[in-house]
Amino acid sequence: VIDKDYYFPSNKTLIVNEGVKINFKNDSFIFSKGSVLFQGSKDKPIIIDGIDGKGSIILSDNKFDFNNVIIQNLSFPKSKEKILYGGINIIQSDVEIIDTKIKNSNSEDAINIIASKSIIKNLVVNNIKADAIDVDFGKLNFVNISCDNISNDCLDASGAEIEGSFLKGNKIKDKGLSFGENSNGIITNINFQNTKLGIAVKDGSRLKLSKYK
């Protein structure tokens, strides 16, 4: 149980093993500049839960891995050091997100990746009160992102370089893909249903699409 703000130093590595449950209480957060490796498995995923609908994660300036993790019920951090809007915030880092689910987010972004190099494989995001995935600057390479019941955008890119395949969404109340602020990318195999606006490319951005529905 994390019931107060927890800071993890940059000279340490934290390994979270399969089957571990992390519960946030009292609107607390984890702020780590040390590497964190969430090593769950299909049969024993790691569960991260804001048990009162609050709690958040800030990961900065290091390497972070999420493998078979279920993240739910998070909000945005109430940190005096940084103004952040994600339940999960990854800043100037290398991150891999594999076989992971994010659901029931109460923040402006379920996950916000800032100026980082990120790889995503098999990410499911559902029941989100604002944006599902927000990528600000940096690079993203992905295979298989699925969004369902999103109150704003599924994937929102600003000033980013993105290459990926298999992006799908259902019940998206704003944009399936928002590509802005001089973003560049190549994406193939897109499928959006029941979405207010499928794809928006704006602000001098360039996007090459193929196999879209």
TILO-786413 format. One line per 10 residues: for each residue x, y, z of C-alpha. Coordinates in Angstrom, 2 decimals, decimal comma, padded with zeros to 5 digits. Layout:
BEGIN
X:Y:Z  ...
This chain:
BEGIN
000,00:000,00:000,00  001,32:003,44:-001,01  -000,38:005,87:001,39  002,06:008,80:001,09  004,21:010,26:-001,70  007,17:007,99:-002,40  010,41:009,10:-004,07  012,78:006,51:-005,56  016,39:007,66:-006,17  018,17:007,67:-009,53
021,00:005,36:-008,45  018,71:002,41:-007,72  016,78:-000,17:-009,78  013,43:-001,47:-008,56  012,19:-004,83:-009,85  008,49:-005,56:-009,29  007,82:-009,28:-009,62  004,81:-011,10:-011,02  001,66:-011,19:-008,93  002,50:-008,08:-006,91
-000,36:-005,67:-006,10  000,32:-001,96:-005,54  -002,55:000,00:-003,99  -002,56:003,79:-003,78  -004,31:005,56:-000,90  -004,69:009,21:000,10  -004,08:010,52:-003,46  -000,40:009,56:-003,18  002,09:009,09:-005,98  005,35:007,33:-006,85
008,08:009,59:-008,30  011,02:007,57:-009,59  014,26:008,66:-011,21  015,60:005,18:-010,66  014,85:002,47:-013,20  011,67:000,46:-012,52  011,02:-002,92:-014,14  007,45:-004,24:-013,78  007,93:-007,93:-014,60  004,48:-009,48:-014,53
003,33:-012,58:-016,41  000,18:-013,61:-018,25  -000,96:-015,84:-015,39  000,23:-013,50:-012,62  000,00:-009,88:-013,82  001,09:-006,98:-011,66  -001,92:-004,92:-010,54  -001,61:-001,20:-009,81  -004,81:000,24:-008,33  -005,94:003,62:-007,06
-008,36:002,07:-004,64  -010,19:005,36:-003,99  -009,95:006,50:-007,63  -006,74:008,44:-006,99  -003,01:007,91:-007,17  -000,41:008,40:-009,91  003,02:007,45:-011,21  005,87:009,72:-012,38  008,86:008,06:-014,07  011,71:010,31:-015,16
015,16:010,21:-016,78  015,79:006,48:-016,80  014,67:003,13:-018,27  011,25:001,71:-017,42  009,55:-001,54:-018,45  005,90:-002,58:-018,09  005,27:-006,25:-018,87  001,88:-007,82:-018,13  000,60:-005,02:-015,91  -002,99:-003,99:-015,14
-003,25:-000,32:-014,16  -006,58:001,03:-012,97  -008,36:003,88:-011,18  -005,49:006,40:-011,28  -005,73:010,21:-011,33  -003,14:012,95:-011,97  -000,29:013,74:-009,51  -000,64:016,65:-007,10  003,09:017,37:-007,20  004,57:020,79:-006,40
007,65:020,00:-008,51  005,91:019,41:-011,86  002,53:020,14:-013,40  001,47:016,82:-014,90  -001,85:015,49:-016,14  -001,44:011,73:-016,51  -002,22:008,83:-014,28  001,09:007,51:-015,65  003,70:010,13:-016,61  006,92:009,13:-018,38
009,45:011,92:-018,90  012,71:011,94:-020,89  013,11:008,19:-020,62  013,29:004,89:-022,48  010,15:002,84:-021,92  008,75:-000,48:-023,10  005,08:-001,30:-022,51  004,12:-004,88:-023,37  000,89:-006,84:-022,79  -000,52:-004,15:-020,51
-003,99:-002,79:-019,73  -004,97:000,67:-018,49  -008,55:001,21:-017,40  -010,89:003,46:-015,43  -008,60:006,49:-015,58  -009,71:009,69:-013,83  -006,94:011,94:-015,21  -006,61:014,15:-018,29  -004,37:011,47:-019,87  -004,43:007,82:-018,92
-000,75:007,79:-019,92  001,39:010,77:-020,94  004,76:010,06:-022,58  006,94:013,18:-022,75  010,18:013,58:-024,75  010,88:009,86:-024,50  011,76:006,89:-026,67  008,94:004,41:-026,28  007,97:000,97:-027,56  004,42:-000,33:-027,10
003,24:-003,86:-027,94  -000,27:-005,00:-027,08  -001,71:-002,13:-025,02  -005,43:-002,04:-024,17  -006,90:001,20:-022,83  -010,56:001,42:-021,81  -013,04:003,48:-019,86  -011,02:006,70:-019,84  -012,44:010,09:-018,81  -010,24:012,13:-021,21
-007,32:011,16:-023,53  -006,13:007,56:-023,51  -002,53:007,97:-024,78  -000,80:011,35:-025,09  002,65:011,47:-026,71  004,40:014,85:-026,46  007,64:014,98:-028,47  010,01:012,02:-028,56  009,53:008,80:-030,53  006,93:006,03:-030,36
007,05:002,67:-032,13  003,97:000,51:-031,57  002,23:-002,71:-032,55  -001,38:-003,26:-031,50  -003,01:-000,47:-029,48  -006,71:-000,85:-028,68  -008,94:001,87:-027,20  -012,53:001,46:-026,02  -014,93:003,92:-024,41  -012,68:006,99:-024,43
-014,16:010,40:-023,54  -011,61:012,36:-025,62  -008,84:011,05:-027,99  -007,47:007,53:-028,31  -003,95:008,56:-029,42  -002,90:012,22:-029,25  000,52:013,12:-030,71  002,19:016,52:-030,41  005,62:017,17:-031,95  006,30:013,43:-032,00
007,72:010,86:-034,41  005,46:007,81:-034,56  005,66:004,57:-036,49  003,25:001,73:-035,87  000,66:-000,78:-036,95  -002,72:-002,01:-035,74  -004,41:000,91:-034,02  -008,09:000,39:-033,30  -010,78:002,10:-031,29  -014,47:001,94:-030,47
-016,71:004,48:-028,73  -014,24:007,37:-029,02  -016,03:010,64:-028,20  -013,49:012,91:-029,92  -010,65:011,80:-032,24  -009,37:008,30:-032,83  -005,99:009,76:-033,82  -005,00:013,38:-033,26  -001,73:014,20:-035,05  -000,53:017,75:-034,37
002,25:020,27:-033,77  004,64:019,12:-036,50  004,37:015,43:-035,76  005,64:012,95:-038,34  004,61:009,35:-038,77  003,78:006,19:-040,67  000,86:004,07:-039,45  -000,76:001,03:-041,05  -003,85:-001,03:-040,21  -006,19:001,44:-038,50
-009,79:000,66:-037,59  -012,04:003,14:-035,77  -015,73:002,58:-035,09  -018,34:004,75:-033,35  -015,87:007,63:-033,25  -016,74:011,34:-033,57  -013,72:012,06:-035,80  -011,48:009,29:-037,09  -008,19:011,05:-037,86  -007,08:014,68:-037,61
-003,73:015,79:-039,10  -002,96:019,42:-038,30  -000,40:022,09:-037,36  002,10:021,24:-040,11  002,13:017,53:-039,29  002,78:014,79:-041,84  001,25:011,32:-041,65  001,37:008,42:-044,10  -001,53:005,98:-043,70  -002,31:002,61:-045,25
-004,93:-000,10:-044,68  -007,41:002,02:-042,76  -011,11:001,64:-042,09
